[in-house]
Amino acid sequence: MKNTPEYRGRIATKYVAKGREEGRAEQAARAVSTVLTARGLELSAAQRARLAACTDLDQLDAWLEQAVTATSTDELFG
């Protein structure tokens, strides 16, 4: 296994990027939940788990846009 500063730097960069991506997904999921809560729509345990497990930023963005006008959480996650 390589143990050069360049190799360690590439590995560190990879993990930092992954951490940022995970952070963005967590933040987007919180935004969806916040919008739904503010609108008086409650997530079921299964929906909350699905939202928390999602790492697809495009899907999270779509849910966020839909959360603004959805009449139920079933409509959003249906």
All heavy atoms as a GROMACS GRO file, in nm:
protein
  593
    1MET      N    1   0.085  -0.117   0.000
    1MET     CA    2   0.000   0.000   0.000
    1MET      C    3   0.090   0.124   0.000
    1MET      O    4   0.192   0.129   0.066
    1MET     CB    5  -0.092   0.003   0.121
    1MET     CG    6  -0.181   0.124   0.116
    1MET     SD    7  -0.298   0.160   0.249
    1MET     CE    8  -0.354   0.010   0.312
    2LYS      N    9   0.047   0.222  -0.074
    2LYS     CA   10   0.123   0.346  -0.082
    2LYS      C   11   0.103   0.427   0.046
    2LYS      O   12  -0.005   0.430   0.102
    2LYS     CB   13   0.078   0.427  -0.202
    2LYS     CG   14   0.105   0.360  -0.334
    2LYS     CD   15   0.056   0.446  -0.446
    2LYS     CE   16   0.076   0.378  -0.579
    2LYS     NZ   17   0.028   0.458  -0.690
    3ASN      N   18   0.207   0.493   0.085
    3ASN     CA   19   0.198   0.577   0.204
    3ASN      C   20   0.268   0.709   0.179
    3ASN      O   21   0.336   0.762   0.265
    3ASN     CB   22   0.257   0.505   0.325
    3ASN     CG   23   0.213   0.571   0.455
    3ASN    OD1   24   0.115   0.645   0.457
    3ASN    ND2   25   0.286   0.547   0.561
    4THR      N   26   0.249   0.761   0.058
    4THR     CA   27   0.311   0.888   0.024
    4THR      C   28   0.215   1.002   0.058
    4THR      O   29   0.094   0.981   0.066
    4THR     CB   30   0.345   0.894  -0.126
    4THR    OG1   31   0.222   0.890  -0.200
    4THR    CG2   32   0.434   0.778  -0.168
    5PRO      N   33   0.267   1.122   0.074
    5PRO     CA   34   0.179   1.236   0.099
    5PRO      C   35   0.077   1.257  -0.013
    5PRO      O   36  -0.038   1.292   0.013
    5PRO     CB   37   0.275   1.354   0.109
    5PRO     CG   38   0.405   1.295   0.152
    5PRO     CD   39   0.409   1.159   0.086
    6GLU      N   40   0.116   1.234  -0.138
    6GLU     CA   41   0.023   1.250  -0.250
    6GLU      C   42  -0.092   1.151  -0.240
    6GLU      O   43  -0.208   1.186  -0.262
    6GLU     CB   44   0.096   1.232  -0.382
    6GLU     CG   45   0.194   1.344  -0.413
    6GLU     CD   46   0.277   1.315  -0.536
    6GLU    OE1   47   0.267   1.205  -0.593
    6GLU    OE2   48   0.354   1.404  -0.575
    7TYR      N   49  -0.059   1.026  -0.210
    7TYR     CA   50  -0.162   0.922  -0.197
    7TYR      C   51  -0.257   0.955  -0.082
    7TYR      O   52  -0.379   0.951  -0.097
    7TYR     CB   53  -0.097   0.785  -0.176
    7TYR     CG   54  -0.196   0.674  -0.158
    7TYR    CD1   55  -0.264   0.622  -0.267
    7TYR    CD2   56  -0.221   0.620  -0.032
    7TYR    CE1   57  -0.355   0.520  -0.252
    7TYR    CE2   58  -0.312   0.518  -0.016
    7TYR     CZ   59  -0.378   0.467  -0.126
    7TYR     OH   60  -0.469   0.366  -0.111
    8ARG      N   61  -0.201   0.990   0.032
    8ARG     CA   62  -0.285   1.026   0.147
    8ARG      C   63  -0.371   1.147   0.116
    8ARG      O   64  -0.487   1.154   0.158
    8ARG     CB   65  -0.197   1.051   0.271
    8ARG     CG   66  -0.136   0.924   0.328
    8ARG     CD   67  -0.071   0.948   0.463
    8ARG     NE   68   0.027   1.054   0.463
    8ARG     CZ   69   0.158   1.039   0.448
    8ARG    NH1   70   0.209   0.917   0.431
    8ARG    NH2   71   0.239   1.142   0.451
    9GLY      N   72  -0.317   1.242   0.040
    9GLY     CA   73  -0.394   1.360   0.001
    9GLY      C   74  -0.512   1.325  -0.088
    9GLY      O   75  -0.622   1.378  -0.072
   10ARG      N   76  -0.492   1.232  -0.182
   10ARG     CA   77  -0.602   1.190  -0.270
   10ARG      C   78  -0.710   1.119  -0.190
   10ARG      O   79  -0.829   1.141  -0.212
   10ARG     CB   80  -0.550   1.100  -0.381
   10ARG     CG   81  -0.477   1.172  -0.490
   10ARG     CD   82  -0.458   1.085  -0.611
   10ARG     NE   83  -0.399   0.957  -0.581
   10ARG     CZ   84  -0.273   0.922  -0.606
   10ARG    NH1   85  -0.192   1.007  -0.663
   10ARG    NH2   86  -0.229   0.802  -0.575
   11ILE      N   87  -0.670   1.035  -0.098
   11ILE     CA   88  -0.766   0.962  -0.014
   11ILE      C   89  -0.844   1.061   0.072
   11ILE      O   90  -0.967   1.054   0.082
   11ILE     CB   91  -0.696   0.858   0.074
   11ILE    CG1   92  -0.633   0.750  -0.013
   11ILE    CG2   93  -0.792   0.796   0.175
   11ILE    CD1   94  -0.731   0.669  -0.095
   12ALA      N   95  -0.775   1.155   0.133
   12ALA     CA   96  -0.841   1.254   0.218
   12ALA      C   97  -0.940   1.337   0.137
   12ALA      O   98  -1.052   1.362   0.182
   12ALA     CB   99  -0.738   1.345   0.285
   13THR      N  100  -0.900   1.377   0.016
   13THR     CA  101  -0.989   1.456  -0.070
   13THR      C  102  -1.114   1.378  -0.103
   13THR      O  103  -1.225   1.433  -0.103
   13THR     CB  104  -0.914   1.496  -0.199
   13THR    OG1  105  -0.802   1.575  -0.164
   13THR    CG2  106  -1.004   1.574  -0.293
   14LYS      N  107  -1.099   1.249  -0.130
   14LYS     CA  108  -1.214   1.163  -0.162
   14LYS      C  109  -1.312   1.160  -0.044
   14LYS      O  110  -1.433   1.174  -0.062
   14LYS     CB  111  -1.166   1.022  -0.193
   14LYS     CG  112  -1.276   0.923  -0.219
   14LYS     CD  113  -1.219   0.784  -0.244
   14LYS     CE  114  -1.327   0.681  -0.254
   14LYS     NZ  115  -1.272   0.547  -0.274
   15TYR      N  116  -1.262   1.143   0.077
   15TYR     CA  117  -1.350   1.135   0.194
   15TYR      C  118  -1.413   1.270   0.229
   15TYR      O  119  -1.526   1.275   0.274
   15TYR     CB  120  -1.276   1.075   0.314
   15TYR     CG  121  -1.260   0.927   0.300
   15TYR    CD1  122  -1.138   0.870   0.267
   15TYR    CD2  123  -1.369   0.841   0.314
   15TYR    CE1  124  -1.124   0.733   0.251
   15TYR    CE2  125  -1.356   0.705   0.298
   15TYR     CZ  126  -1.233   0.652   0.267
   15TYR     OH  127  -1.221   0.517   0.250
   16VAL      N  128  -1.341   1.378   0.207
   16VAL     CA  129  -1.397   1.510   0.231
   16VAL      C  130  -1.512   1.535   0.136
   16VAL      O  131  -1.619   1.583   0.175
   16VAL     CB  132  -1.288   1.619   0.219
   16VAL    CG1  133  -1.350   1.757   0.213
   16VAL    CG2  134  -1.190   1.609   0.336
   17ALA      N  135  -1.493   1.501   0.008
   17ALA     CA  136  -1.599   1.520  -0.091
   17ALA      C  137  -1.721   1.436  -0.056
   17ALA      O  138  -1.835   1.483  -0.066
   17ALA     CB  139  -1.548   1.484  -0.230
   18LYS      N  140  -1.698   1.313  -0.013
   18LYS     CA  141  -1.810   1.226   0.026
   18LYS      C  142  -1.883   1.285   0.146
   18LYS      O  143  -2.006   1.286   0.151
   18LYS     CB  144  -1.759   1.086   0.059
   18LYS     CG  145  -1.870   0.990   0.094
   18LYS     CD  146  -1.818   0.851   0.124
   18LYS     CE  147  -1.934   0.761   0.161
   18LYS     NZ  148  -1.891   0.629   0.199
   19GLY      N  149  -1.810   1.337   0.241
   19GLY     CA  150  -1.871   1.399   0.358
   19GLY      C  151  -1.954   1.520   0.323
   19GLY      O  152  -2.062   1.541   0.377
   20ARG      N  153  -1.906   1.598   0.229
   20ARG     CA  154  -1.982   1.716   0.185
   20ARG      C  155  -2.111   1.673   0.118
   20ARG      O  156  -2.216   1.734   0.140
   20ARG     CB  157  -1.898   1.800   0.090
   20ARG     CG  158  -1.791   1.879   0.157
   20ARG     CD  159  -1.718   1.966   0.059
   20ARG     NE  160  -1.610   2.036   0.126
   20ARG     CZ  161  -1.495   2.064   0.070
   20ARG    NH1  162  -1.472   2.031  -0.056
   20ARG    NH2  163  -1.402   2.128   0.138
   21GLU      N  164  -2.103   1.572   0.034
   21GLU     CA  165  -2.222   1.522  -0.036
   21GLU      C  166  -2.325   1.470   0.065
   21GLU      O  167  -2.444   1.498   0.054
   21GLU     CB  168  -2.182   1.410  -0.133
   21GLU     CG  169  -2.291   1.364  -0.223
   21GLU     CD  170  -2.314   1.458  -0.341
   21GLU    OE1  171  -2.235   1.551  -0.363
   21GLU    OE2  172  -2.414   1.437  -0.411
   22GLU      N  173  -2.278   1.396   0.164
   22GLU     CA  174  -2.369   1.346   0.268
   22GLU      C  175  -2.431   1.461   0.346
   22GLU      O  176  -2.549   1.459   0.380
   22GLU     CB  177  -2.295   1.252   0.362
   22GLU     CG  178  -2.259   1.119   0.299
   22GLU     CD  179  -2.168   1.034   0.386
   22GLU    OE1  180  -2.125   1.081   0.494
   22GLU    OE2  181  -2.138   0.920   0.345
   23GLY      N  182  -2.352   1.563   0.374
   23GLY     CA  183  -2.402   1.680   0.445
   23GLY      C  184  -2.508   1.753   0.365
   23GLY      O  185  -2.609   1.798   0.421
   24ARG      N  186  -2.487   1.763   0.235
   24ARG     CA  187  -2.587   1.828   0.150
   24ARG      C  188  -2.718   1.749   0.150
   24ARG      O  189  -2.826   1.808   0.155
   24ARG     CB  190  -2.535   1.841   0.007
   24ARG     CG  191  -2.429   1.946  -0.008
   24ARG     CD  192  -2.390   1.962  -0.154
   24ARG     NE  193  -2.274   2.048  -0.164
   24ARG     CZ  194  -2.157   2.010  -0.212
   24ARG    NH1  195  -2.141   1.888  -0.260
   24ARG    NH2  196  -2.056   2.094  -0.217
   25ALA      N  197  -2.708   1.618   0.144
   25ALA     CA  198  -2.827   1.533   0.146
   25ALA      C  199  -2.901   1.547   0.278
   25ALA      O  200  -3.024   1.559   0.281
   25ALA     CB  201  -2.791   1.387   0.118
   26GLU      N  202  -2.830   1.546   0.388
   26GLU     CA  203  -2.892   1.563   0.519
   26GLU      C  204  -2.961   1.698   0.530
   26GLU      O  205  -3.073   1.709   0.582
   26GLU     CB  206  -2.788   1.547   0.630
   26GLU     CG  207  -2.738   1.406   0.647
   26GLU     CD  208  -2.620   1.397   0.743
   26GLU    OE1  209  -2.584   1.499   0.805
   26GLU    OE2  210  -2.564   1.287   0.754
   27GLN      N  211  -2.897   1.801   0.480
   27GLN     CA  212  -2.954   1.935   0.485
   27GLN      C  213  -3.080   1.943   0.398
   27GLN      O  214  -3.180   2.002   0.438
   27GLN     CB  215  -2.850   2.036   0.437
   27GLN     CG  216  -2.893   2.180   0.453
   27GLN     CD  217  -2.782   2.275   0.414
   27GLN    OE1  218  -2.700   2.246   0.327
   27GLN    NE2  219  -2.777   2.389   0.480
   28ALA      N  220  -3.076   1.882   0.281
   28ALA     CA  221  -3.193   1.883   0.192
   28ALA      C  222  -3.308   1.806   0.255
   28ALA      O  223  -3.424   1.849   0.248
   28ALA     CB  224  -3.156   1.823   0.057
   29ALA      N  225  -3.279   1.693   0.319
   29ALA     CA  226  -3.384   1.616   0.386
   29ALA      C  227  -3.447   1.696   0.499
   29ALA      O  228  -3.569   1.695   0.517
   29ALA     CB  229  -3.326   1.484   0.438
   30ARG      N  230  -3.365   1.768   0.574
   30ARG     CA  231  -3.418   1.854   0.681
   30ARG      C  232  -3.507   1.964   0.623
   30ARG      O  233  -3.609   1.999   0.682
   30ARG     CB  234  -3.303   1.916   0.762
   30ARG     CG  235  -3.249   1.825   0.869
   30ARG     CD  236  -3.161   1.900   0.969
   30ARG     NE  237  -3.052   1.973   0.906
   30ARG     CZ  238  -2.931   1.924   0.882
   30ARG    NH1  239  -2.903   1.799   0.916
   30ARG    NH2  240  -2.838   1.998   0.826
   31ALA      N  241  -3.468   2.017   0.508
   31ALA     CA  242  -3.548   2.122   0.445
   31ALA      C  243  -3.686   2.069   0.406
   31ALA      O  244  -3.787   2.136   0.429
   31ALA     CB  245  -3.476   2.179   0.324
   32VAL      N  246  -3.690   1.949   0.350
   32VAL     CA  247  -3.818   1.888   0.313
   32VAL      C  248  -3.903   1.871   0.438
   32VAL      O  249  -4.021   1.908   0.440
   32VAL     CB  250  -3.798   1.752   0.242
   32VAL    CG1  251  -3.931   1.682   0.220
   32VAL    CG2  252  -3.726   1.771   0.108
   33SER      N  253  -3.845   1.816   0.541
   33SER     CA  254  -3.917   1.793   0.666
   33SER      C  255  -3.966   1.925   0.727
   33SER      O  256  -4.080   1.934   0.774
   33SER     CB  257  -3.825   1.721   0.766
   33SER     OG  258  -3.892   1.699   0.887
   34THR      N  259  -3.884   2.027   0.723
   34THR     CA  260  -3.921   2.157   0.778
   34THR      C  261  -4.039   2.217   0.704
   34THR      O  262  -4.133   2.268   0.766
   34THR     CB  263  -3.800   2.254   0.773
   34THR    OG1  264  -3.696   2.200   0.854
   34THR    CG2  265  -3.838   2.393   0.821
   35VAL      N  266  -4.037   2.211   0.572
   35VAL     CA  267  -4.148   2.265   0.492
   35VAL      C  268  -4.276   2.190   0.524
   35VAL      O  269  -4.382   2.251   0.545
   35VAL     CB  270  -4.116   2.260   0.341
   35VAL    CG1  271  -4.240   2.289   0.257
   35VAL    CG2  272  -4.005   2.358   0.307
   36LEU      N  273  -4.268   2.057   0.528
   36LEU     CA  274  -4.388   1.979   0.557
   36LEU      C  275  -4.443   2.010   0.696
   36LEU      O  276  -4.564   2.028   0.713
   36LEU     CB  277  -4.359   1.829   0.542
   36LEU     CG  278  -4.328   1.782   0.400
   36LEU    CD1  279  -4.280   1.638   0.402
   36LEU    CD2  280  -4.450   1.798   0.310
   37THR      N  281  -4.355   2.018   0.794
   37THR     CA  282  -4.398   2.048   0.931
   37THR      C  283  -4.461   2.186   0.939
   37THR      O  284  -4.565   2.205   1.003
   37THR     CB  285  -4.278   2.038   1.027
   37THR    OG1  286  -4.226   1.904   1.021
   37THR    CG2  287  -4.318   2.071   1.169
   38ALA      N  288  -4.400   2.283   0.873
   38ALA     CA  289  -4.454   2.419   0.874
   38ALA      C  290  -4.592   2.426   0.810
   38ALA      O  291  -4.675   2.508   0.848
   38ALA     CB  292  -4.358   2.514   0.802
   39ARG      N  293  -4.617   2.336   0.718
   39ARG     CA  294  -4.746   2.332   0.651
   39ARG      C  295  -4.847   2.243   0.724
   39ARG      O  296  -4.959   2.225   0.680
   39ARG     CB  297  -4.728   2.283   0.508
   39ARG     CG  298  -4.642   2.380   0.425
   39ARG     CD  299  -4.644   2.350   0.278
   39ARG     NE  300  -4.782   2.361   0.231
   39ARG     CZ  301  -4.845   2.262   0.166
   39ARG    NH1  302  -4.784   2.150   0.138
   39ARG    NH2  303  -4.970   2.278   0.128
   40GLY      N  304  -4.806   2.185   0.837
   40GLY     CA  305  -4.897   2.102   0.916
   40GLY      C  306  -4.911   1.961   0.864
   40GLY      O  307  -5.006   1.891   0.901
   41LEU      N  308  -4.816   1.915   0.782
   41LEU     CA  309  -4.820   1.779   0.728
   41LEU      C  310  -4.719   1.694   0.803
   41LEU      O  311  -4.601   1.730   0.810
   41LEU     CB  312  -4.788   1.780   0.578
   41LEU     CG  313  -4.882   1.864   0.491
   41LEU    CD1  314  -4.831   1.869   0.348
   41LEU    CD2  315  -5.023   1.809   0.496
   42GLU      N  316  -4.765   1.584   0.860
   42GLU     CA  317  -4.677   1.499   0.939
   42GLU      C  318  -4.632   1.378   0.860
   42GLU      O  319  -4.711   1.314   0.792
   42GLU     CB  320  -4.750   1.453   1.066
   42GLU     CG  321  -4.774   1.566   1.164
   42GLU     CD  322  -4.824   1.515   1.297
   42GLU    OE1  323  -4.784   1.404   1.337
   42GLU    OE2  324  -4.904   1.586   1.358
   43LEU      N  325  -4.505   1.347   0.874
   43LEU     CA  326  -4.448   1.230   0.809
   43LEU      C  327  -4.474   1.106   0.894
   43LEU      O  328  -4.463   1.111   1.017
   43LEU     CB  329  -4.297   1.245   0.793
   43LEU     CG  330  -4.249   1.351   0.694
   43LEU    CD1  331  -4.101   1.380   0.716
   43LEU    CD2  332  -4.273   1.304   0.553
   44SER      N  333  -4.505   0.995   0.828
   44SER     CA  334  -4.514   0.868   0.900
   44SER      C  335  -4.372   0.823   0.931
   44SER      O  336  -4.274   0.876   0.876
   44SER     CB  337  -4.584   0.763   0.813
   44SER     OG  338  -4.500   0.727   0.702
   45ALA      N  339  -4.358   0.723   1.014
   45ALA     CA  340  -4.225   0.671   1.047
   45ALA      C  341  -4.155   0.619   0.922
   45ALA      O  342  -4.035   0.641   0.903
   45ALA     CB  343  -4.236   0.562   1.152
   46ALA      N  344  -4.229   0.551   0.836
   46ALA     CA  345  -4.172   0.497   0.712
   46ALA      C  346  -4.128   0.609   0.619
   46ALA      O  347  -4.021   0.601   0.557
   46ALA     CB  348  -4.272   0.406   0.643
   47GLN      N  349  -4.208   0.714   0.609
   47GLN     CA  350  -4.172   0.827   0.523
   47GLN      C  351  -4.051   0.901   0.579
   47GLN      O  352  -3.962   0.941   0.504
   47GLN     CB  353  -4.290   0.924   0.509
   47GLN     CG  354  -4.404   0.868   0.429
   47GLN     CD  355  -4.530   0.950   0.441
   47GLN    OE1  356  -4.551   1.023   0.539
   47GLN    NE2  357  -4.617   0.938   0.341
   48ARG      N  358  -4.047   0.916   0.710
   48ARG     CA  359  -3.932   0.982   0.774
   48ARG      C  360  -3.804   0.901   0.748
   48ARG      O  361  -3.699   0.957   0.716
   48ARG     CB  362  -3.958   0.997   0.924
   48ARG     CG  363  -3.856   1.084   0.993
   48ARG     CD  364  -3.895   1.111   1.137
   48ARG     NE  365  -4.028   1.168   1.154
   48ARG     CZ  366  -4.060   1.296   1.130
   48ARG    NH1  367  -3.968   1.378   1.087
   48ARG    NH2  368  -4.183   1.340   1.148
   49ALA      N  369  -3.814   0.769   0.757
   49ALA     CA  370  -3.698   0.683   0.732
   49ALA      C  371  -3.655   0.691   0.586
   49ALA      O  372  -3.535   0.696   0.555
   49ALA     CB  373  -3.731   0.539   0.770
   50ARG      N  374  -3.752   0.692   0.496
   50ARG     CA  375  -3.720   0.703   0.353
   50ARG      C  376  -3.650   0.835   0.323
   50ARG      O  377  -3.552   0.839   0.248
   50ARG     CB  378  -3.849   0.691   0.271
   50ARG     CG  379  -3.827   0.696   0.123
   50ARG     CD  380  -3.956   0.673   0.048
   50ARG     NE  381  -3.935   0.689  -0.094
   50ARG     CZ  382  -4.030   0.697  -0.183
   50ARG    NH1  383  -4.157   0.686  -0.145
   50ARG    NH2  384  -4.003   0.713  -0.311
   51LEU      N  385  -3.699   0.941   0.380
   51LEU     CA  386  -3.640   1.073   0.361
   51LEU      C  387  -3.498   1.077   0.416
   51LEU      O  388  -3.405   1.124   0.351
   51LEU     CB  389  -3.727   1.180   0.428
   51LEU     CG  390  -3.683   1.324   0.417
   51LEU    CD1  391  -3.674   1.368   0.271
   51LEU    CD2  392  -3.780   1.414   0.494
   52ALA      N  393  -3.479   1.024   0.535
   52ALA     CA  394  -3.347   1.024   0.598
   52ALA      C  395  -3.247   0.938   0.523
   52ALA      O  396  -3.127   0.968   0.521
   52ALA     CB  397  -3.359   0.977   0.743
   53ALA      N  398  -3.293   0.832   0.459
   53ALA     CA  399  -3.204   0.740   0.388
   53ALA      C  400  -3.168   0.788   0.248
   53ALA      O  401  -3.072   0.739   0.188
   53ALA     CB  402  -3.269   0.602   0.380
   54CYS      N  403  -3.241   0.884   0.196
   54CYS     CA  404  -3.219   0.930   0.059
   54CYS      C  405  -3.091   1.011   0.049
   54CYS      O  406  -3.070   1.106   0.125
   54CYS     CB  407  -3.338   1.012   0.010
   54CYS     SG  408  -3.323   1.059  -0.164
   55THR      N  409  -3.006   0.975  -0.047
   55THR     CA  410  -2.883   1.049  -0.071
   55THR      C  411  -2.881   1.110  -0.212
   55THR      O  412  -2.784   1.171  -0.251
   55THR     CB  413  -2.760   0.959  -0.054
   55THR    OG1  414  -2.771   0.848  -0.145
   55THR    CG2  415  -2.748   0.908   0.089
   56ASP      N  416  -2.990   1.093  -0.286
   56ASP     CA  417  -3.001   1.145  -0.422
   56ASP      C  418  -3.046   1.291  -0.416
   56ASP      O  419  -3.163   1.319  -0.388
   56ASP     CB  420  -3.100   1.060  -0.500
   56ASP     CG  421  -3.119   1.104  -0.643
   56ASP    OD1  422  -3.080   1.217  -0.679
   56ASP    OD2  423  -3.175   1.025  -0.722
   57LEU      N  424  -2.955   1.382  -0.442
   57LEU     CA  425  -2.987   1.524  -0.429
   57LEU      C  426  -3.095   1.568  -0.527
   57LEU      O  427  -3.177   1.655  -0.494
   57LEU     CB  428  -2.861   1.609  -0.447
   57LEU     CG  429  -2.759   1.598  -0.334
   57LEU    CD1  430  -2.631   1.673  -0.370
   57LEU    CD2  431  -2.817   1.651  -0.204
   58ASP      N  432  -3.100   1.509  -0.644
   58ASP     CA  433  -3.205   1.543  -0.740
   58ASP      C  434  -3.342   1.504  -0.686
   58ASP      O  435  -3.438   1.580  -0.698
   58ASP     CB  436  -3.181   1.476  -0.875
   58ASP     CG  437  -3.061   1.534  -0.949
   58ASP    OD1  438  -3.027   1.652  -0.925
   58ASP    OD2  439  -3.001   1.462  -1.031
   59GLN      N  440  -3.351   1.386  -0.625
   59GLN     CA  441  -3.477   1.341  -0.566
   59GLN      C  442  -3.516   1.431  -0.449
   59GLN      O  443  -3.632   1.470  -0.436
   59GLN     CB  444  -3.468   1.196  -0.519
   59GLN     CG  445  -3.593   1.145  -0.452
   59GLN     CD  446  -3.712   1.143  -0.546
   59GLN    OE1  447  -3.715   1.065  -0.639
   59GLN    NE2  448  -3.810   1.228  -0.524
   60LEU      N  449  -3.421   1.464  -0.366
   60LEU     CA  450  -3.449   1.551  -0.251
   60LEU      C  451  -3.495   1.689  -0.297
   60LEU      O  452  -3.588   1.745  -0.239
   60LEU     CB  453  -3.326   1.560  -0.161
   60LEU     CG  454  -3.295   1.432  -0.084
   60LEU    CD1  455  -3.151   1.433  -0.034
   60LEU    CD2  456  -3.392   1.412   0.030
   61ASP      N  457  -3.433   1.741  -0.401
   61ASP     CA  458  -3.476   1.871  -0.455
   61ASP      C  459  -3.618   1.862  -0.510
   61ASP      O  460  -3.698   1.954  -0.491
   61ASP     CB  461  -3.381   1.918  -0.565
   61ASP     CG  462  -3.250   1.972  -0.512
   61ASP    OD1  463  -3.243   2.004  -0.391
   61ASP    OD2  464  -3.154   1.982  -0.590
   62ALA      N  465  -3.650   1.752  -0.578
   62ALA     CA  466  -3.785   1.734  -0.631
   62ALA      C  467  -3.887   1.727  -0.517
   62ALA      O  468  -3.994   1.789  -0.524
   62ALA     CB  469  -3.792   1.608  -0.717
   63TRP      N  470  -3.853   1.653  -0.411
   63TRP     CA  471  -3.943   1.646  -0.296
   63TRP      C  472  -3.961   1.782  -0.231
   63TRP      O  473  -4.070   1.818  -0.189
   63TRP     CB  474  -3.891   1.546  -0.193
   63TRP     CG  475  -3.916   1.402  -0.227
   63TRP    CD1  476  -4.010   1.352  -0.312
   63TRP    CD2  477  -3.845   1.290  -0.176
   63TRP    NE1  478  -4.001   1.216  -0.317
   63TRP    CE2  479  -3.902   1.175  -0.233
   63TRP    CE3  480  -3.741   1.275  -0.087
   63TRP    CZ2  481  -3.857   1.046  -0.205
   63TRP    CZ3  482  -3.695   1.148  -0.058
   63TRP    CH2  483  -3.753   1.035  -0.115
   64LEU      N  484  -3.854   1.860  -0.224
   64LEU     CA  485  -3.862   1.992  -0.164
   64LEU      C  486  -3.957   2.082  -0.244
   64LEU      O  487  -4.042   2.150  -0.187
   64LEU     CB  488  -3.724   2.056  -0.152
   64LEU     CG  489  -3.718   2.193  -0.087
   64LEU    CD1  490  -3.780   2.191   0.053
   64LEU    CD2  491  -3.575   2.243  -0.083
   65GLU      N  492  -3.944   2.080  -0.374
   65GLU     CA  493  -4.033   2.160  -0.459
   65GLU      C  494  -4.178   2.116  -0.442
   65GLU      O  495  -4.269   2.199  -0.432
   65GLU     CB  496  -3.992   2.148  -0.605
   65GLU     CG  497  -3.866   2.224  -0.638
   65GLU     CD  498  -3.827   2.211  -0.784
   65GLU    OE1  499  -3.912   2.173  -0.868
   65GLU    OE2  500  -3.710   2.238  -0.815
   66GLN      N  501  -4.201   1.985  -0.438
   66GLN     CA  502  -4.337   1.932  -0.423
   66GLN      C  503  -4.393   1.958  -0.284
   66GLN      O  504  -4.514   1.973  -0.268
   66GLN     CB  505  -4.338   1.782  -0.453
   66GLN     CG  506  -4.306   1.750  -0.597
   66GLN     CD  507  -4.283   1.601  -0.619
   66GLN    OE1  508  -4.286   1.522  -0.524
   66GLN    NE2  509  -4.258   1.562  -0.742
   67ALA      N  510  -4.306   1.963  -0.183
   67ALA     CA  511  -4.350   1.983  -0.045
   67ALA      C  512  -4.420   2.117  -0.027
   67ALA      O  513  -4.506   2.132   0.060
   67ALA     CB  514  -4.232   1.972   0.051
   68VAL      N  515  -4.388   2.211  -0.111
   68VAL     CA  516  -4.446   2.345  -0.101
   68VAL      C  517  -4.595   2.343  -0.132
   68VAL      O  518  -4.672   2.418  -0.073
   68VAL     CB  519  -4.371   2.443  -0.194
   68VAL    CG1  520  -4.437   2.579  -0.196
   68VAL    CG2  521  -4.226   2.455  -0.152
   69THR      N  522  -4.638   2.253  -0.221
   69THR     CA  523  -4.778   2.253  -0.264
   69THR      C  524  -4.851   2.123  -0.235
   69THR      O  525  -4.972   2.115  -0.258
   69THR     CB  526  -4.788   2.281  -0.415
   69THR    OG1  527  -4.714   2.182  -0.487
   69THR    CG2  528  -4.736   2.420  -0.448
   70ALA      N  529  -4.783   2.021  -0.187
   70ALA     CA  530  -4.847   1.892  -0.162
   70ALA      C  531  -4.959   1.906  -0.059
   70ALA      O  532  -4.948   1.983   0.036
   70ALA     CB  533  -4.744   1.791  -0.112
   71THR      N  534  -5.066   1.831  -0.081
   71THR     CA  535  -5.177   1.835   0.014
   71THR      C  536  -5.166   1.724   0.118
   71THR      O  537  -5.239   1.725   0.217
   71THR     CB  538  -5.312   1.823  -0.060
   71THR    OG1  539  -5.312   1.701  -0.136
   71THR    CG2  540  -5.332   1.942  -0.153
   72SER      N  541  -5.076   1.629   0.096
   72SER     CA  542  -5.052   1.523   0.193
   72SER      C  543  -4.912   1.467   0.172
   72SER      O  544  -4.853   1.482   0.064
   72SER     CB  545  -5.155   1.410   0.178
   72SER     OG  546  -5.129   1.337   0.058
   73THR      N  547  -4.861   1.402   0.274
   73THR     CA  548  -4.729   1.340   0.258
   73THR      C  549  -4.738   1.218   0.168
   73THR      O  550  -4.642   1.184   0.101
   73THR     CB  551  -4.670   1.301   0.396
   73THR    OG1  552  -4.761   1.215   0.465
   73THR    CG2  553  -4.642   1.425   0.480
   74ASP      N  554  -4.854   1.153   0.164
   74ASP     CA  555  -4.873   1.040   0.072
   74ASP      C  556  -4.861   1.087  -0.073
   74ASP      O  557  -4.807   1.016  -0.157
   74ASP     CB  558  -5.007   0.972   0.094
   74ASP     CG  559  -5.013   0.895   0.225
   74ASP    OD1  560  -4.905   0.852   0.273
   74ASP    OD2  561  -5.123   0.877   0.278
   75GLU      N  562  -4.910   1.206  -0.100
   75GLU     CA  563  -4.899   1.264  -0.234
   75GLU      C  564  -4.751   1.285  -0.269
   75GLU      O  565  -4.709   1.260  -0.383
   75GLU     CB  566  -4.973   1.397  -0.240
   75GLU     CG  567  -4.964   1.469  -0.373
   75GLU     CD  568  -5.033   1.605  -0.368
   75GLU    OE1  569  -5.135   1.620  -0.296
   75GLU    OE2  570  -4.985   1.695  -0.438
   76LEU      N  571  -4.675   1.328  -0.173
   76LEU     CA  572  -4.535   1.356  -0.195
   76LEU      C  573  -4.455   1.228  -0.217
   76LEU      O  574  -4.374   1.221  -0.310
   76LEU     CB  575  -4.479   1.433  -0.075
   76LEU     CG  576  -4.336   1.482  -0.086
   76LEU    CD1  577  -4.323   1.590  -0.192
   76LEU    CD2  578  -4.291   1.534   0.048
   77PHE      N  579  -4.476   1.129  -0.134
   77PHE     CA  580  -4.394   1.007  -0.139
   77PHE      C  581  -4.463   0.892  -0.214
   77PHE      O  582  -4.405   0.785  -0.225
   77PHE     CB  583  -4.358   0.961   0.003
   77PHE     CG  584  -4.266   1.058   0.072
   77PHE    CD1  585  -4.314   1.146   0.166
   77PHE    CD2  586  -4.132   1.061   0.040
   77PHE    CE1  587  -4.230   1.236   0.229
   77PHE    CE2  588  -4.046   1.150   0.102
   77PHE     CZ  589  -4.095   1.237   0.197
   78GLY      N  590  -4.588   0.915  -0.257
   78GLY     CA  591  -4.668   0.812  -0.323
   78GLY      C  592  -4.600   0.736  -0.425
   78GLY      O  593  -4.559   0.633  -0.441
   0.00000   0.00000   0.00000
